[in-house]
Amino acid sequence: MTIGKGKRPRDPNQLAKWIVEQSTAEAPAEQPVSVPANLSQYMAAMGRKGGMVGGKRRLVTMTATQRKKAAQKAAAARWGKKSG
């Protein structure tokens, strides 16, 4: 027989028993999610955390030419110059 969510049994009788057990098993009671008092501040903090990780990871994965293009685009947007 199997344990947990492993492979399903090959024997048709055991498979039928496994399917019945899986379909009739009671789901564990879900824990209520606590919502912070100021949800917008919480979501902003989560986004900031992801942004800090994402920028560093992006820097590592970009090539030198990709970084240069991104920097030029950012400088053009910052200073209002039209890039050609």
Buried (B, 14 or more C-beta within 10 A) or exposed (E): EEEEEEEEBEEEEEEEEBEEEEEEEEEEEEEEEEEEEEEEEEEEEEEEEEEEEEEEEEEEEEEEEEEEEEEEEEEEEEEEEEEE
